[in-house]
Amino acid sequence: MVEENNIEHKKIVQAFTETLLELEKQGELVLTTAFPQQAAEMLFHAALKARFAEVIDEPVECTMPYLLQRTAVEISSRFGMEDSRAQEIVNKYYKKWCETRTIAEIAQVYWHETPHEMASRAFYHIELAKPDDRDFEYLDWRQSLSGGS
């Protein structure tokens, strides 16, 4: 399921990327990033967030399955992990958060930080067995990733 959703997600992000680049070519937009795909990813995520806010009357915690799935896709694609291992990392990280936060609080953080950032945090904490305190060591590690993710 992660692979199938990842393909659809990539198609949509690619369409956003192409639109951004076309707008830049037409002089309608100036991109100051060397990574327009990341900008497209953020736009897509913002559109989904707005859409979820419109169409669901349920509490924000109802979006957790989507957020966790997107985080697993990020880990799988960015760190070259098998889908099953990426899901395992996400689940372990999520369970640790559930020990100290409500699901609603976790969902708010995931929406604010984005699954992209949460994937970095989960990978760093679970796979690399580092503290989840976003200290300078974490920030240096994150900066060292390709594109400064």
C-alpha positions as CSV (number, residue, x, y, z in Angstrom):
1,M,0.0,0.0,0.0
2,V,2.8,2.4,0.8
3,E,4.3,1.9,-2.7
4,E,1.0,2.4,-4.4
5,N,0.3,5.7,-2.5
6,N,3.9,6.8,-3.0
7,I,3.5,6.5,-6.8
8,E,0.3,8.6,-6.8
9,H,1.9,11.1,-4.4
10,K,5.0,11.4,-6.7
11,K,2.8,12.1,-9.7
12,I,1.0,14.9,-7.9
13,V,4.2,16.5,-6.6
14,Q,5.7,16.2,-10.1
15,A,2.7,18.1,-11.5
16,F,3.2,20.8,-8.8
17,T,6.9,21.0,-9.6
18,E,6.2,21.3,-13.4
19,T,3.7,24.0,-12.7
20,L,6.1,26.0,-10.5
21,L,8.8,25.7,-13.1
22,E,6.4,26.8,-15.9
23,L,5.3,29.8,-13.8
24,E,9.0,30.7,-13.3
25,K,9.6,30.3,-17.1
26,Q,6.7,32.6,-17.8
27,G,8.0,35.2,-15.4
28,E,5.1,34.9,-13.0
29,L,7.1,33.5,-10.2
30,V,10.7,33.6,-9.0
31,L,12.0,30.4,-7.4
32,T,15.0,31.0,-5.1
33,T,15.4,27.3,-4.2
34,A,17.6,24.8,-5.9
35,F,15.0,22.2,-4.9
36,P,11.7,23.1,-6.5
37,Q,10.4,19.6,-5.8
38,Q,10.6,20.3,-2.0
39,A,8.6,23.5,-2.6
40,A,6.1,21.5,-4.6
41,E,5.9,18.9,-1.7
42,M,5.2,21.7,0.8
43,L,2.4,23.1,-1.5
44,F,0.8,19.7,-1.9
45,H,1.0,19.1,1.9
46,A,-0.6,22.6,2.5
47,A,-3.4,21.8,0.0
48,L,-4.1,18.5,1.7
49,K,-4.1,20.2,5.1
50,A,-6.6,22.8,3.9
51,R,-8.7,20.1,2.3
52,F,-8.8,18.0,5.4
53,A,-9.8,21.0,7.4
54,E,-12.7,21.6,5.1
55,V,-14.1,18.2,4.6
56,I,-13.7,16.4,7.9
57,D,-15.7,17.3,10.9
58,E,-13.8,14.7,12.9
59,P,-11.0,15.8,15.2
60,V,-7.5,16.3,13.8
61,E,-6.4,12.9,15.3
62,C,-8.4,11.3,12.5
63,T,-5.7,12.4,10.1
64,M,-3.0,10.3,11.9
65,P,-3.2,7.3,9.5
66,Y,-2.5,9.7,6.5
67,L,0.3,11.4,8.4
68,L,2.0,8.2,9.5
69,Q,1.7,6.7,6.0
70,R,3.3,9.8,4.5
71,T,6.1,9.7,7.1
72,A,6.8,6.1,6.2
73,V,6.9,6.9,2.5
74,E,9.4,9.7,3.3
75,I,11.6,7.4,5.2
76,S,11.4,4.7,2.5
77,S,12.3,7.1,-0.3
78,R,14.8,9.4,1.4
79,F,16.7,6.7,3.3
80,G,16.4,3.8,0.9
81,M,14.5,1.7,3.4
82,E,12.2,-1.2,2.6
83,D,8.5,-0.2,3.1
84,S,8.1,-2.6,6.0
85,R,11.1,-1.3,7.8
86,A,10.0,2.3,7.2
87,Q,6.6,1.5,8.7
88,E,8.3,-0.2,11.7
89,I,10.4,2.9,12.4
90,V,7.3,5.2,12.1
91,N,5.3,2.9,14.4
92,K,8.0,2.8,17.1
93,Y,8.4,6.5,17.0
94,Y,4.7,7.1,17.1
95,K,4.3,4.8,20.1
96,K,7.0,6.6,22.0
97,W,5.2,9.9,21.4
98,C,1.9,8.3,22.6
99,E,3.6,7.8,26.0
100,T,3.7,11.5,26.6
101,R,1.2,13.2,24.3
102,T,-2.4,12.8,23.2
103,I,-3.1,11.7,19.6
104,A,-4.5,15.2,18.9
105,E,-1.3,16.8,20.1
106,I,0.8,14.4,17.9
107,A,-1.4,15.2,14.9
108,Q,-0.9,18.9,15.4
109,V,2.8,18.5,15.6
110,Y,2.9,16.3,12.4
111,W,0.9,18.9,10.5
112,H,3.1,21.7,11.7
113,E,6.4,20.0,11.2
114,T,5.3,18.0,8.1
115,P,5.8,14.3,7.5
116,H,9.1,15.2,5.7
117,E,10.6,16.6,8.9
118,M,9.0,13.9,11.1
119,A,10.6,11.3,8.9
120,S,14.0,12.8,9.6
121,R,13.3,12.9,13.3
122,A,11.9,9.3,13.4
123,F,14.9,7.9,11.4
124,Y,17.4,9.8,13.6
125,H,15.8,8.7,16.8
126,I,14.8,5.1,16.0
127,E,17.2,3.9,13.3
128,L,20.3,5.8,14.5
129,A,19.4,5.5,18.2
130,K,20.0,9.2,18.9
131,P,18.1,11.4,21.4
132,D,14.9,13.0,20.1
133,D,15.8,16.5,21.3
134,R,16.7,18.3,18.1
135,D,20.0,19.5,19.5
136,F,22.9,20.8,17.4
137,E,24.0,17.3,16.6
138,Y,20.6,16.6,15.1
139,L,20.6,19.9,13.2
140,D,24.1,19.2,11.8
141,W,23.0,15.7,10.8
142,R,19.9,17.0,9.1
143,Q,21.9,19.7,7.3
144,S,24.3,17.0,6.0
145,L,21.5,15.2,4.2
146,S,21.3,15.9,0.5
147,G,19.6,19.2,0.0
148,G,19.8,20.1,3.7
149,S,16.5,18.4,4.4
